[in-house]
Amino acid sequence: MSIVFNPDSRLFVLSTKNSEYQMKIDEIGILLHLYYGAPVGGMDMSYRLWHVDRGFSGNPYEYQEERGKSLDTLPQEFTGANVGDLRISSLSIRGANGSRSCDLRYKSHEILQGKYKLDGLPYVRGENGTLAVEEDAQSLIITLEDALIGFEVKLLYGVFEKKDVITRSVIMTNRGKDYVRVNKISSVCIDFPYGRYDLIHFHGRHCMERQMERVPVKHDIISIQSKRGMSSHHHNPFVILCDEDTNQTQGNAYGFMMMYSGNHKTEVEKDFTDSTRLVMGLQNSNFAWRLEAGDSVTAPEVIMTYSAEGLNALSSNYHHTIRENVVDAKYYNLERPVLINNWEATYFDFNTEKILQIADNAKEIGIDMLVLDDGWFGKRESDHTSLGDWFVNEEKLQGGLKVLADGVRERGMKFGLWFEPEMISEDSDLFRSHPDWAMTDPERKPMISRSQMVLDMSRKDVQDYLFERMSEIIRDADIYYVKWDFNRSVSNFYSKELPSDRQGEVAHRFILGTYALLDRLLKEFPNLMIEGCAGGGGRFDAGMLFYCPQIWCSDDTDPIARLRIQEGTSYGYPVSTVGSHVSASPNHQTGRSTSLKTRGIVAMSGTFGYELDLTKVSEEEKELMKQQIKDFRKYYWLIQHGEYYRLTDDREQNYFTAWEYVNAEATEALVNIVITDSHANPELPYVKLHGLDPEGWYMIEGGDRKYKGAALMNGGFVFGMLIENMMKEPDNYPSEMYHFVKIG
């Protein structure tokens, strides 16, 4: 059993293959968090609690003579509010009488076979086709309540034993007679009474997303959050707590990933007793949810995992979980098409003839799908107009979209199309007809970004309009793939359909509306593939991956910049979810020049495609592209499903980046290296490989030297030939891909 409750000790033990999680109900019903880490054999870890009287830390009324039992010092599973714990809290509420106190005590629990589901929100699937079986997951639901005001909190836990994953969510319900306003709702609260930790988080900006940053947790409150209406380029809803000495291959690490695409907040506090608390949930500065009697509100799910073997192993847990239990099962064994996107080739300047010329060249080199990007609808000749007018511009696309789509299919390729459903242009027929559908404050000019406003996705009539327009276009042109974009932050959170005392619900309802539309479209078109996008990687999160098997990783297609973006992404998200393309050189974002070979090697660490004008490439470049596509298909399953290892570490002063894929049987490995800082007379790049059979013998495909698996993992591999070639023929950013094959 993954979940065990001892009624005598009132101890909960949640076990996975390599971790154990403990909670205990104390004498007055406080749910204490005891332990999360390597297995301890079910030993009651409450022996670690020492009830020391701390000055200015008051006690619950029942413990007034036991001054060491303060909520301000006890490790708790989920905190109340304004009842003695003065650290960061799990919730904030206000009752009809103005009181902000909430005293949560244990009421009941149930253990269920299989994984719970969430209504209207994405979740880790307990049964996903043939990829996971119901018996692999169990659920625990613990009910806490404040009996005085009738406020109930259900803590939901899903335990995936084989994947070393525990999921958490929270449902808050008003069981009282008067309304309650929820001003903060968290998905997870966890206390670590002992230890010194670093926090790893993933910050960034447009064209430079998910930059890994590692900072020590000190006596402070660290807040990682987005208020932009999306998970954002700036702070991903995923963090890691780890020991100070943890690296890629050793040390304790704890991951917390929120399955949500909107405003989020993670707080980490080291308190006066040196205890560390992490709270993750909805960003609360723009949040206030009114619960009438009987109403509920649900927090997004958080995926937790623990590794005692460093950061690579923690990443592996997330990679398997997302590939197998978050992304729809139908994509697991479906080879993704190599695509050409016309955006950087044409921008808004195209017609049917120009796109079909690109298609002709794409067919020649073996591309599987052409994607038509922005500019095909309304009067869209620039980014100033027509968002929301989802009608084909037949002056630009003579004969309509179906003529173009059929032309692409006649060339043996699938056809894909760009949409930006959640946005509206002020200069659009839709806005002129329905100005109330845009999120704008009453009598106030809205903030404009990229000449566009945001549609009120909380409204059913808006969702219906988008569903009808998109469905007609998808059906008429038999579209296989949709690129779903989102090109601005949200600032004017106001819905003209909601009363004034419910405007704090708009940001969350917006995301729920987007999820509802995605769900509806996928049910209507079960074979439709949707790639998420938000100005590149502004909404790269596990919530979107529940609906979209891949997400455009970044608008920055420069391979050297992409190395850092894709490496940061790899800490939580598998390669199979990363949209990555070869673009032109010099690069349109950075102006940097790189070889086609290097651009290809970097882009292969993703779903792979091209984003350049194929009508302008040389015959020599076409031949290399043909070979790149053949190589990608040859190594496809190794790249997409293989164990991924970062071979270099940000904390080391390397002038190269290296990474590796190994298949489940350890019979082959693909090792990639890119020199990121070329200089004269360089030291030799050297790494230790991972995941091989230590007793096996390996050869590099095309080579003649044998290597023992143990030697490659313990003694390492030197990229000497790459450096020799670089010194003979200087290249700013040389790269190489080595295919190791087991021969015995």
C-alpha positions in Angstrom: 0.0 0.0 0.0 1.3 3.5 -0.9 -0.9 5.1 1.8 -1.1 3.8 5.3 -3.0 5.3 8.3 -2.3 4.0 11.9 -5.4 4.8 13.9 -3.6 4.3 17.2 -0.7 6.8 16.5 -2.9 8.8 14.1 0.1 8.7 11.7 -0.2 9.0 7.9 2.6 7.4 5.8 2.7 8.0 2.0 5.3 5.9 0.3 6.8 5.9 -3.1 9.7 3.8 -4.5 12.4 6.1 -3.1 10.6 8.5 -0.8 8.4 8.7 2.3 6.0 11.4 3.4 4.6 11.6 7.0 1.8 13.5 8.7 0.3 13.1 12.1 -2.9 14.4 13.9 -2.0 15.7 17.3 -4.0 15.7 20.5 -6.2 18.7 19.6 -6.6 17.9 15.9 -3.7 19.9 14.4 -2.4 18.1 11.3 1.4 18.1 11.7 3.9 17.6 8.9 6.6 15.3 10.2 8.8 14.3 7.3 9.5 14.2 3.6 12.6 12.5 2.2 14.3 9.1 1.8 12.4 6.1 3.2 12.6 5.6 7.0 10.7 2.4 7.1 7.5 3.9 8.5 9.2 5.0 11.7 7.1 7.6 13.4 9.2 10.7 12.9 7.5 12.8 15.5 10.4 11.9 17.8 12.2 14.8 16.0 9.7 17.4 17.5 11.0 19.1 20.6 8.4 21.4 22.2 10.5 24.4 23.3 8.9 27.5 24.7 9.7 30.3 22.3 9.2 33.8 23.4 6.4 35.7 21.7 5.0 32.5 20.2 1.6 31.9 21.7 -0.3 28.7 22.0 -3.7 27.4 21.0 -6.1 27.8 23.9 -6.1 24.0 24.7 -2.3 24.1 25.1 -2.1 27.2 27.3 -0.1 25.2 29.9 2.1 23.6 27.3 3.9 26.6 26.0 6.2 24.7 23.7 3.3 23.7 21.5 2.8 26.9 19.5 1.4 27.0 16.0 4.2 29.5 15.4 6.8 26.7 15.7 5.0 23.5 14.9 5.5 22.0 11.4 2.1 22.0 9.9 0.6 20.3 6.8 -1.8 23.2 6.0 -2.1 26.4 8.1 -5.1 28.3 9.2 -4.9 32.1 9.6 -4.7 34.5 12.5 -4.7 31.9 15.2 -1.1 32.0 16.3 1.1 31.0 13.3 2.8 34.2 12.2 4.8 32.7 9.4 3.6 32.7 5.8 0.2 31.1 5.7 -1.7 28.6 3.4 -4.9 30.7 3.3 -6.5 34.0 4.0 -10.2 34.4 4.4 -12.7 37.1 5.6 -16.1 36.1 7.1 -19.3 38.1 6.7 -18.6 39.6 10.1 -15.2 40.8 9.1 -13.2 38.2 11.0 -10.1 36.9 9.3 -9.5 34.0 11.7 -9.5 30.3 10.6 -8.7 27.5 13.0 -8.4 24.3 11.0 -8.6 20.9 12.8 -8.8 17.4 11.6 -12.3 16.1 10.8 -12.0 12.9 8.7 -10.1 11.2 5.9 -10.5 8.6 3.2 -8.1 6.5 1.2 -9.1 5.7 -2.4 -7.7 3.4 -5.0 -6.7 5.3 -8.1 -6.0 9.0 -8.6 -8.5 11.8 -7.9 -9.5 14.1 -10.7 -10.1 17.9 -10.7 -13.1 19.5 -12.3 -12.1 22.3 -14.8 -8.4 22.1 -13.9 -5.6 20.0 -15.3 -4.2 17.2 -13.2 -1.8 14.2 -13.3 -3.8 11.4 -14.8 -4.0 8.2 -12.8 -4.9 6.2 -15.8 -3.6 7.4 -19.2 -4.3 4.8 -21.8 -1.8 1.9 -21.6 0.9 4.1 -20.0 -0.3 3.9 -16.4 -2.6 1.6 -14.6 -5.2 2.6 -12.0 -3.5 0.4 -9.4 -0.3 2.4 -9.7 -1.9 5.4 -7.9 -3.7 5.9 -4.7 -5.5 9.0 -3.3 -5.8 10.4 0.2 -8.3 13.0 1.1 -8.0 14.6 4.5 -10.8 17.0 5.6 -9.9 19.8 8.0 -12.5 22.2 9.3 -13.1 25.3 11.3 -16.3 24.1 13.0 -17.2 27.5 14.4 -17.6 29.2 11.0 -18.3 26.0 9.0 -15.3 26.4 6.7 -14.0 23.1 5.3 -10.6 22.4 3.6 -10.0 19.1 1.8 -6.4 18.2 1.3 -6.0 16.0 -1.8 -2.9 13.7 -2.2 -2.2 11.5 -5.1 0.6 8.9 -4.7 2.4 7.4 -7.7 4.6 4.8 -6.1 6.7 3.9 -9.2 7.2 7.4 -10.3 8.3 8.8 -6.9 5.6 11.5 -7.3 3.1 12.9 -4.9 0.5 15.3 -6.1 -1.4 17.8 -4.0 -4.5 20.0 -4.3 -6.9 21.7 -2.0 -10.7 22.3 -2.1 -12.2 24.9 0.1 -15.9 24.8 0.9 -18.2 27.1 2.8 -20.4 24.9 5.0 -21.7 27.9 7.0 -24.8 30.1 6.6 -23.0 33.4 5.7 -20.7 34.0 2.8 -16.9 33.7 3.2 -14.4 35.5 1.0 -11.2 33.6 0.2 -8.3 36.0 -0.3 -5.6 33.4 -0.6 -5.7 29.7 -1.6 -2.6 27.5 -1.7 -2.1 24.1 -3.1 0.7 23.0 -0.9 2.3 24.0 2.4 5.3 22.0 3.6 7.7 22.5 6.5 11.3 21.4 6.8 12.3 21.7 10.5 15.9 21.0 9.9 18.5 21.6 7.1 20.2 24.3 5.1 18.7 24.7 1.7 19.2 26.4 -1.6 16.3 27.5 -3.7 16.5 26.9 -7.5 14.0 28.8 -9.6 13.6 29.7 -13.2 13.4 33.4 -14.0 13.7 35.2 -17.4 12.1 37.5 -19.9 10.7 37.4 -23.4 13.3 35.6 -25.6 15.3 34.4 -22.5 12.9 32.2 -20.5 13.6 29.8 -17.7 17.1 30.9 -16.7 18.2 28.7 -13.7 19.1 30.7 -10.6 20.2 29.2 -7.4 20.2 31.2 -4.1 20.6 30.2 -0.5 17.6 30.2 1.7 18.3 32.7 4.4 16.2 34.3 7.2 13.9 36.0 4.8 10.8 35.4 2.7 11.5 34.7 -0.9 8.6 35.2 -3.3 8.5 33.8 -6.8 5.4 34.9 -8.6 3.5 36.1 -11.7 0.8 38.7 -11.8 0.7 38.8 -15.6 -2.4 36.6 -16.2 -0.1 33.8 -17.4 2.6 31.6 -15.8 4.9 34.0 -17.6 8.4 34.3 -19.2 9.5 35.9 -15.9 8.9 33.3 -13.2 8.0 29.7 -14.0 5.6 27.9 -11.6 8.3 25.4 -10.7 11.0 25.5 -8.0 13.4 23.1 -6.3 14.6 23.1 -2.7 17.9 21.2 -2.3 20.8 20.7 0.1 23.6 23.2 -0.2 25.9 20.6 -1.7 23.4 19.0 -4.0 24.6 18.8 -7.7 23.4 17.0 -10.8 24.3 13.5 -9.5 24.1 13.6 -5.8 22.3 15.2 -2.8 18.8 15.7 -1.6 16.4 17.7 -3.9 12.7 18.4 -3.6 10.7 19.6 -6.6 7.4 21.6 -6.6 5.7 22.1 -9.9 2.3 23.8 -10.2 0.0 22.6 -13.0 -1.4 26.1 -13.7 -1.1 28.6 -16.6 -2.1 31.8 -14.8 -1.1 33.9 -11.8 0.9 31.9 -9.3 3.0 32.4 -6.2 5.6 30.4 -4.3 6.9 31.7 -1.0 9.8 30.3 0.9 10.6 31.4 4.5 13.4 30.5 6.9 12.0 31.4 10.3 13.6 32.2 13.7 14.0 28.5 14.6 15.8 27.8 11.3 12.8 25.9 10.0 12.1 26.3 6.3 8.5 26.6 4.9 7.4 26.5 1.3 3.9 27.6 0.3 2.7 27.4 -3.4 -0.6 28.5 -4.8 -2.5 31.2 -6.6 -1.1 34.6 -6.6 -3.3 36.5 -4.2 -2.8 40.2 -4.8 -5.5 40.1 -7.5 -7.5 37.2 -6.0 -10.7 37.3 -3.9 -13.2 34.5 -4.3 -16.7 34.8 -2.7 -18.1 31.6 -1.4 -21.8 31.5 -0.7 -23.2 28.8 1.5 -22.3 25.4 -0.1 -19.9 26.9 -2.7 -16.4 25.6 -3.2 -13.2 26.7 -4.9 -10.3 24.5 -5.9 -6.6 25.2 -6.0 -4.5 23.9 -8.9 -2.6 20.7 -8.5 1.1 20.7 -7.5 3.4 17.8 -8.5 6.0 17.0 -5.8 8.9 14.7 -6.2 12.0 13.9 -4.1 15.5 12.7 -5.2 18.4 11.6 -3.0 20.5 11.3 -6.1 20.8 14.9 -7.3 19.1 17.1 -9.8 19.3 14.8 -12.9 17.3 12.1 -11.0 14.7 14.7 -9.9 14.3 15.9 -13.5 13.9 12.3 -14.6 10.9 11.9 -12.2 9.2 14.9 -13.8 10.0 13.9 -17.4 8.4 10.4 -17.0 5.4 11.9 -15.2 4.7 14.6 -17.7 5.3 12.3 -20.8 3.2 9.5 -19.3 0.6 11.0 -17.0 0.2 14.7 -17.9 0.3 14.8 -21.7 -2.5 12.8 -23.4 -1.6 9.2 -23.9 -2.3 9.3 -27.7 0.9 11.3 -28.2 3.2 9.0 -26.3 3.9 6.7 -29.3 3.0 9.2 -32.0 6.0 10.5 -33.8 5.7 14.3 -34.0 5.9 15.8 -37.5 9.0 17.8 -38.5 7.6 21.2 -39.5 8.3 24.4 -41.3 6.8 27.6 -39.9 6.7 30.6 -42.3 6.9 33.3 -39.6 10.6 34.3 -39.8 10.5 33.6 -43.6 7.6 36.0 -44.5 6.2 37.7 -41.3 2.9 39.3 -42.6 4.0 39.5 -46.2 2.7 36.4 -47.9 0.1 35.0 -50.3 -0.9 31.5 -51.4 1.8 31.4 -54.1 4.6 32.3 -51.7 3.5 29.7 -49.1 3.3 27.0 -51.7 6.8 27.9 -52.9 8.0 27.3 -49.3 6.0 24.0 -49.3 7.7 22.9 -52.5 11.1 23.3 -50.9 9.9 21.7 -47.7 8.8 18.6 -49.6 12.1 18.4 -51.3 14.0 18.1 -48.0 11.6 15.8 -46.3 9.5 18.0 -44.0 6.2 16.6 -42.7 4.1 19.7 -42.0 3.8 23.3 -43.0 2.4 25.7 -40.4 0.9 29.1 -41.5 1.6 31.7 -38.8 0.0 35.1 -38.1 -1.6 37.2 -40.8 -4.1 34.9 -42.6 -7.3 36.4 -41.2 -9.3 39.7 -41.2 -7.3 42.6 -42.5 -4.2 41.5 -40.7 -1.2 43.1 -42.5 0.5 44.0 -39.2 0.0 43.4 -35.5 -2.2 46.5 -35.1 -5.5 45.0 -36.3 -8.0 42.1 -36.7 -7.4 39.9 -33.7 -10.7 38.3 -33.0 -11.9 38.4 -36.6 -11.3 34.8 -37.3 -12.4 34.9 -41.0 -10.0 34.0 -43.8 -8.5 36.9 -45.7 -9.3 35.7 -49.3 -7.5 38.7 -50.9 -4.3 37.4 -49.4 -5.1 33.7 -49.7 -6.9 33.4 -53.1 -9.7 30.9 -53.0 -9.6 30.6 -49.3 -7.6 28.6 -46.7 -8.8 25.2 -47.9 -7.1 25.8 -51.3 -3.8 26.4 -49.6 -4.3 23.5 -47.1 -5.2 21.2 -50.0 -2.1 22.4 -51.9 0.1 21.6 -48.9 -1.4 18.2 -48.5 -1.0 17.5 -52.3 2.7 17.9 -51.6 2.6 15.1 -49.0 2.5 17.3 -45.9 0.1 18.1 -43.1 -1.2 21.6 -42.6 -1.2 23.7 -39.4 -2.5 27.1 -38.5 -1.8 29.9 -36.0 -4.4 31.3 -33.7 -4.4 33.8 -30.8 -7.8 33.0 -29.4 -7.7 35.0 -26.1 -6.8 38.3 -27.7 -8.8 41.1 -29.5 -7.6 44.1 -31.5 -9.3 47.5 -30.9 -9.3 47.8 -34.7 -11.5 44.7 -35.3 -15.0 44.0 -36.2 -15.3 41.9 -33.1 -14.4 44.8 -30.8 -16.8 47.2 -32.7 -19.6 44.6 -32.2 -18.8 43.5 -28.7 -16.6 46.1 -26.8 -17.9 44.5 -23.5 -16.0 41.3 -24.4 -12.7 43.0 -23.8 -11.3 43.1 -20.3 -11.3 46.9 -19.6 -12.0 48.9 -16.4 -15.2 51.0 -16.5 -14.7 54.5 -18.0 -10.9 53.9 -18.1 -8.7 53.5 -21.1 -7.1 50.1 -21.1 -3.4 49.3 -21.1 -2.5 48.4 -24.7 0.3 45.9 -25.4 1.3 45.0 -29.0 -1.8 47.0 -30.1 -4.1 44.4 -28.5 -6.4 43.8 -25.6 -7.5 40.7 -23.9 -10.8 38.9 -24.3 -12.8 38.1 -21.2 -12.4 34.3 -21.2 -14.5 34.0 -18.1 -17.6 34.6 -20.2 -19.5 31.7 -21.8 -20.5 33.8 -24.8 -16.9 34.6 -25.5 -15.9 30.9 -25.3 -18.9 30.0 -27.6 -17.8 32.5 -30.2 -14.2 31.3 -30.3 -15.3 27.7 -30.4 -17.7 28.3 -33.3 -15.2 30.3 -35.3 -12.2 28.1 -34.7 -14.3 24.9 -35.3 -15.5 26.1 -38.7 -12.0 27.0 -39.8 -10.4 23.7 -38.5 -13.2 21.6 -40.0 -13.2 23.4 -43.4 -9.5 23.3 -44.0 -9.0 19.9 -42.3 -6.3 21.4 -40.0 -4.1 18.9 -38.2 -2.2 21.3 -35.9 -2.9 24.6 -34.2 -0.3 26.9 -32.8 -2.1 28.6 -29.9 -0.4 31.9 -29.1 -0.8 34.5 -26.3 1.2 37.7 -26.9 0.7 40.0 -24.0 0.5 40.2 -20.3 -2.9 40.8 -18.7 -3.4 43.9 -16.6 -7.0 45.1 -16.7 -8.6 42.2 -14.7 -12.2 43.3 -15.0 -15.3 41.4 -16.3 -18.4 43.4 -17.2 -20.4 40.3 -16.6 -19.5 39.9 -12.9 -20.7 42.1 -10.0 -18.2 44.4 -8.2 -17.7 42.0 -5.3 -16.6 39.2 -7.6 -13.9 41.1 -9.7 -11.2 39.4 -7.6 -12.2 36.1 -9.3 -11.6 37.3 -12.9 -7.9 36.3 -13.2 -8.6 32.7 -12.1 -11.9 32.5 -14.1 -9.9 33.7 -17.2 -7.6 30.6 -17.0 -10.5 28.3 -16.3 -12.2 29.7 -19.4 -9.1 29.0 -21.5 -8.9 25.4 -20.2 -12.7 25.0 -20.9 -12.2 26.1 -24.5 -9.2 23.8 -25.0 -11.0 20.9 -23.6 -14.1 21.6 -25.8 -12.0 21.8 -29.0 -10.1 18.6 -28.2 -13.3 16.7 -27.7 -14.7 18.1 -30.9 -11.5 17.3 -32.8 -9.8 14.4 -31.0 -7.0 14.2 -33.6 -6.1 17.9 -33.4 -2.6 18.6 -32.1 -2.2 21.9 -30.3 1.1 23.5 -29.6 1.1 26.0 -26.8 2.8 29.4 -27.2 2.8 32.7 -25.4 5.3 35.0 -27.2 7.5 31.9 -27.1 7.7 30.3 -23.7 5.5 32.7 -21.6 3.1 29.9 -20.8 5.4 26.9 -20.6 3.8 25.0 -17.7 2.3 21.6 -16.8 -1.2 23.0 -17.0 -0.9 23.7 -20.7 0.8 20.4 -21.3 -2.4 18.6 -20.1 -4.0 19.9 -23.3 -0.9 20.6 -25.6 1.7 17.9 -26.1 4.3 20.5 -26.9 5.0 24.2 -26.3 7.0 26.7 -28.3 10.0 27.0 -26.0 11.1 30.6 -26.9 10.9 33.2 -29.6 14.7 33.3 -29.4 15.9 30.8 -32.0 19.6 31.6 -31.6 21.1 28.2 -30.7 23.6 29.6 -28.2 20.9 31.5 -26.3 18.7 28.4 -26.7 21.2 26.2 -24.9 20.5 28.1 -21.7 16.8 28.3 -22.3 16.5 24.6 -23.1 18.8 23.6 -20.2 16.7 25.5 -17.7 13.5 24.0 -19.2 15.0 20.5 -18.8 15.0 20.7 -15.0 11.3 20.1 -15.0 10.0 19.4 -18.6 10.9 16.6 -21.0 12.4 17.2 -24.4 9.3 15.8 -26.1 7.4 18.9 -24.9 9.9 21.5 -26.2 9.2 23.2 -29.5 12.5 24.0 -31.1 13.4 25.1 -34.7 16.4 25.8 -36.9 16.2 29.5 -38.0 18.3 31.7 -40.3 21.8 33.0 -39.7 22.5 35.7 -38.7 19.8 35.1 -36.2 16.8 37.5 -36.3 16.7 38.0 -32.5 20.4 38.3 -31.6 22.3 38.9 -34.9 24.6 36.0 -34.1 26.0 33.8 -36.8 26.2 30.1 -36.3 26.6 27.1 -38.5 23.7 25.1 -39.8 25.1 22.1 -38.1 25.1 23.7 -34.7 21.6 25.1 -35.2 20.4 21.6 -36.1 22.0 19.8 -33.1 20.5 22.3 -30.7 17.0 22.2 -32.3 17.0 18.4 -32.2 16.7 18.7 -28.4 13.0 19.3 -29.0 10.2 18.4 -31.4 12.3 19.8 -34.3 11.5 21.9 -37.2 12.6 24.9 -39.3 11.6 28.6 -39.3 13.3 30.3 -42.2 12.8 31.0 -45.9 13.5 27.7 -47.7 13.4 29.4 -51.0 16.6 31.3 -50.2 18.8 28.4 -48.9 21.6 27.0 -51.0 21.6 23.5 -52.4 24.4 22.6 -50.1 22.3 23.7 -47.1 19.3 21.7 -48.4 21.4 18.6 -48.5 22.5 19.2 -44.9 18.9 19.8 -43.9 17.9 16.5 -45.5 20.6 14.8 -43.4 19.4 16.6 -40.2 15.9 15.4 -40.7 17.1 11.8 -41.4 19.3 12.0 -38.2 16.4 13.3 -36.2 14.1 10.5 -37.3 16.9 7.9 -36.7 17.4 9.1 -33.1 13.8 10.2 -32.6 12.8 7.7 -29.8 16.2 8.0 -28.1 15.8 11.8 -27.9 12.1 11.9 -27.1 11.9 9.0 -24.6 15.5 8.5 -23.5 16.8 9.4 -20.0 18.1 13.0 -20.2 21.3 14.0 -18.4 22.9 17.4 -18.1 26.6 16.7 -18.3 27.7 20.3 -17.5 26.7 22.4 -14.5 25.9 26.1 -14.4 28.1 26.5 -11.3 31.2 25.2 -13.2 33.1 27.6 -15.5 32.7 25.6 -18.7 33.2 27.0 -22.2 30.9 24.3 -23.6 27.5 22.7 -22.9 27.0 19.0 -23.1 24.0 16.7 -22.6 23.1 13.1 -23.1 20.2 10.7 -23.9 20.3 7.0 -22.9 17.6 4.5 -23.9 15.9 2.3 -21.2 18.0 -0.7 -22.1 21.3 1.2 -22.0 22.2 -0.1 -25.4 22.7 3.3 -27.0 23.4 6.9 -26.0 23.5 10.2 -27.8 26.0 12.7 -26.5 25.9 16.3 -27.7 28.3 19.1 -27.2 28.4 22.8 -28.3 31.4 25.1 -27.8 29.9 28.3 -26.4 33.0 30.4 -26.0 35.7 29.7 -28.6 39.2 30.7 -27.8 42.8 29.9 -28.9 44.7 26.9 -27.5 41.6 25.7 -25.5 41.6 23.2 -22.7 40.1 19.8 -23.7 36.3 19.5 -22.9 35.8 16.5 -20.6 32.6 15.0 -19.1 31.5 11.9 -17.3 28.7 10.0 -19.0 25.7 8.6 -17.2 23.2 5.7 -17.4 25.3 3.2 -19.3 25.9 -0.5 -18.4 29.1 -0.4 -16.4 30.0 -3.9 -17.6 29.1 -3.3 -21.2 31.3 -2.2 -24.1 30.4 0.7 -26.4 31.6 2.1 -29.7 30.9 5.5 -31.3 29.0 4.9 -34.5 31.6 5.3 -37.3 34.5 4.9 -35.0 36.9 2.0 -34.2 37.6 2.4 -30.5 35.9 0.4 -27.8 35.0 1.9 -24.4 33.9 0.2 -21.2 30.7 1.6 -19.8 32.3 2.0 -16.3 35.2 3.9 -17.9 32.9 6.4 -19.7 30.9 7.0 -16.5 33.8 7.0 -14.0 36.8 8.0 -16.1 34.9 10.2 -18.5 35.1 11.1 -22.2 37.3 13.7 -23.8 36.1 15.6 -26.9 39.6 15.7 -28.3 38.6 15.3 -32.0 36.2 18.2 -31.8 39.0 20.5 -30.5 41.5 19.3 -33.2 39.0 20.0 -35.9 38.2 23.4 -34.4 41.9 24.3 -34.4 42.3 23.3 -38.0 39.1 25.0 -39.2 38.1 27.8 -36.7 34.4 28.0 -36.0 32.9 30.3 -33.4 30.4 27.7 -32.1 31.4 24.2 -33.2 29.3 21.3 -32.2 29.2 17.5 -32.4 26.8 14.6 -31.8 28.2 11.2 -30.8 26.2 8.1 -31.0 27.4 5.4 -28.6 26.2 1.9 -29.3 26.6 -1.1 -27.0 28.5 -4.0 -28.7 28.7 -6.4 -25.8 
